[in-house]
Amino acid sequence: MEHTRAIPILGEKMYREGEKKREGNASVRDLRAPPTAFLFGSNRHSAFSGWKQQRRNLPAAPLPVCARCIFRLFGVLGRAYSFPSITDAVLKSFLEEPDNFHSNAGEIGCGANGATFVQFSNSSKETRNVQQYCSICLGILQFAHQDQELMKMSTNRVPVDDFTLAIAELVKKEDYHIDGFSIEVSMPPVIVANERAVRLYMKKKYESEEWFSAKFLHEHLSVKDALRTSTTALLEKHLGDVSDSNSFRIRLTYSHPEASRRLQSSLANNLSGKGAKTVMKNNVNKANDSYEGILRNSEQQTCNESDAAILRALEGMQDHVFYECFTVPPDKTFKPCHLTTTCYRMPIYIGGRYLKFSRNVSQTCWMVDDERIGEASVEEIVGKNILSVCRGDNYKFHAAGREDIDVRMLGSGRPFLIEIANSRRIPSKVDIGLISEKINNNDQNHVRVRNLSLIGNEAWTLMREGEAEKQKQYAALVWISRSLTDGDMQNISSLKDLDIIQRTPIRVLHRRSPLERKRIIHWMSIEKISSSSQYFLLHLCTQAGTYIKEFVHGDLGRTHPSVGSILGCRAEILQLDVTDVKMDIFN
């Protein structure tokens, strides 16, 4: 066999068939050397004709490119990417009738062996025995990778069916309940640089060729979109669900530390300006640190800030500068990307209203010097019961305002949201009912919930918007330093939409900014307590954010006017209850 001749081939099988049969055999004329092999060899002839006359004159060009990247570069947009494996016959069909791949791709047969790999033969046995990967996608579209989770090299090119089956098994192992999914892909910027290098190489060699302007400059898929197109249908089959904009995400994070370091070094060494070099060299150090971090923690993602900076630099780089910075065409690749596969669900929200009956239960967990303040918290009582059903990683508690630990929340309750991160299960209406029942039937009866329901994230916006405009009603047990008179009662009840000024209360000054706030007291009324002339219940409705305790006693003059200043005597608040939070949510 003529190993020293520079013959483009489509995989080992095609090479062997081409060598066994003679040039005069018309049935193998195109098999021996497909026209698109001119992509990386001939600099004169059309990519779709004249192969036999030129094959012996082709220079050796060590530029391996996988079949799916060839599809991308030539603008294929159909179902060709989703073939279980792209064989010699499939690629040959594309080369002969590329238009069929946009609409009738599903009618073309395909075999069961691994993805086709386009490259030129080399006279060196050592080179032929070394595993090489696509110089553009670094093995991603060949489904060859190093699995970060196992830190194990996958040396065989895995067929797409096996690749998607492994992802589906990971999802099932995590025991997610799903009714759809979407695929997220993260790739290193070096792939963008590699593709640009190949396109510039092709443009320089074949820009005058008719086939180049007709085919090569068409709109084409990115590597990310090609990967999604290749895997989506099979994942739908394995998971039994459709791909949509669902909250459940399958994230494929690819990285190639060695190639990324070379890319960053090239940018740092060639970009003009001391500042640019400093930034890129710092990014190189970040990449090194990030890779070390991956070895310690498989879930750590690499250099997002660095990648964004590199992509911006590449996007703004003119072609002549690119030639100075990078090798065109790109170098051979002997290692595929690292792959970390993770599954997660976007946060889900369960909302409602809570009532708090204890004066020794805080809204959120309150710790001072590693010691708990109070018996429990609304956050924990509600959140833990919801988390156990949803089987999420953790939860966050959000409420429309807050009350002090010694203040009860009565009436219709306070609106709240529980945000569940990475929930494995979406609770049904029955589940929500059981959660409510469990919370409300607790023996301690510290907290109850109302109108609990699974909601979309739009409720978060509604709650935040309504919080600033809401009104709150209170009932306060007040003592004054003299006897209450009928005139006092009339004086208090006659005040409507009273404007007050409140400086930050002394009791919270250590953790709040020293500001001056304008608030409105919408109305007030006094309820007498029998057998007592100095104690009474003060009912009032105020603007959200009013400090009620300070409005009663005046906070040494920091709130004005106050109940004490209006009555002309000392006033103290003994107990306080929130009786209503007026918001059009979870009613």
C-alpha positions, 0 to 999 in steps of 0.5 A: 500500500502506498502509505507515503502518498498523501491521500485524503480518506474517510476513516480506516474502512474507506482507506482500506477499500480504496487501496484494494480496488483500482482506479478504473472501477467506477463503483469506488471512484468516489469512495477512494477520495471524496471531493470535499477532501479538497477542503484540506488538500487541493488549492486549484480544483472544485471540491465537487469535481476533478478528484482523480486527476489531482489526487497524486499531487495533493500535499500532505495536510495534517488537519483532521476535521470531524464529519459533523464539523464539515457539515457545519462549515458547509451549512448543513442544517437538517437532521444529519447531525442526529444520525446515531453515527456518521459513517463513510456512506453518510458523508459520501452521500452528503458530498454527492448530494449535499442539498438532500441533507437539509430536508430528506436527511432521515432517508439516508442510511447510516451504520453502527460504527463510530463517527467518521473522521476526515484526515490525511494519511501520513507516512509515519506509523507513529502518527497513524497509531496516535489518537487524534481529534477534530482540530475544530471541536476538539472531539466534542462532536465525535463524542470523545471526552475525558469525564471530569466526574471519573477523571477517566479518559474515554479513548474510543469515539463514543457513538451518539446513542451511547453518549445520550444513553449515559446522560439519561442514566445519570438523570435517572440515577439522580431520581429527577421527576421530569416532564421535559428538559433543555440542554445547556452547553458550555465550551472553551473559547479555543473552539471559536478560535480553531474554527476561525483559523480553519475558515481563514485557511480555507478562505485564503486557499479557495476564495476564488473557487466557485464551490467555496463562495456557493457553499462554504460561506453559508450560514452554519451551525455553531458547535453548541447548536450542532451538539444539541441537534445531535443529541436532543432526539435521542435524549427525548427517546431515552428519557421519554420526554420532550425538549422544551424550555423546561426548568429542568436542565442538562448541562454539558460543561466542556473544558480543555485546559491545555489548549486554553492556556495556549490560546491565552498565552498567544493572546497575551504575547501578541496583543499590543498594549501593556494593559491587555497583556496583563489582563490576558496573563492574569487569565492564564493564571486563573485557568491554571488555578481553575484546572487545579480546582477541577481536580479537587472538585468536579463541580467547579466550573472553569474561568467564566470571566476569563472565557468572556474576556477571551471571546470579546478579544477574539470578536474584536480582532481583525483577520491580519491580527489573528494571523499574527496571534495564532497558527493557521490552520490550527495544530493537531489535537491529541487529547479531547475535552474534559466533560462535566455532566450535571443535572439541575432544575431551576428554582421552583417557588411555593408561596402562601401566607403564614401566621405566627402565634408565638412571641418566641419564634423569629421569622428567620433563624436568629443566631447570636454568638452561635446561640439560637435566639427563640425556640424556632423560626417560621423559615425552618418550620415551613421550609424544611417541610417543603424541602423534604417533599421536593427533595431539593438541595436547599431552600431560601425563605422570602417574605413581604416584610418582617415582624420582630420575634416578640410580635405575632402575625395574625389575621390573614397572614403575611405573604411568603415564598419558599425558593427550592434549589434543584428540586428533584420532585415537583409537588402535586396539589395533593402534596401541597395539601399534605404539607399544609396539613403537616405544618398546621397540625403540629403539636406546638402550633407556633406557625400555620400556613394559608393558601399554599400553592406552587407558583411561577417566578412571576409571583416573586416580582408581584410580591416585591412590587406589592411590598413597597405599596402595601398597607399593614394593620396593627393592634398594640397594647399601650400604657400611658403615664396618665388616665385616658380621656374621651378627648384623647380617643377623639383626638387620635381617631380624628387623625387621617393620613398623618405624615410622620418623620422617623430617623433610624431607631436606636435599637437597629442603628447598629445594623441599619443606615442612619436615615430619615424616613417619611411614613404615613399613618392612615388611621388610628382608633383606641379600644378601652380596656375595662378596669384600667384607665392607663392601658388601652389597645391602639388599632392603626393602619400604616404605610409599609416600613413604619416602625410602630414601636417607635411611633408609640414612644417617640424613640427619644424624639427620633420619631415625630409626631408620636402617640406620646407627643400627640397625647402630651404624655409618656407612652410605652408599647407593651405588646404588638400584633400584626393583624393584616398585610394588605396585598393582592397576593395569596389571598 
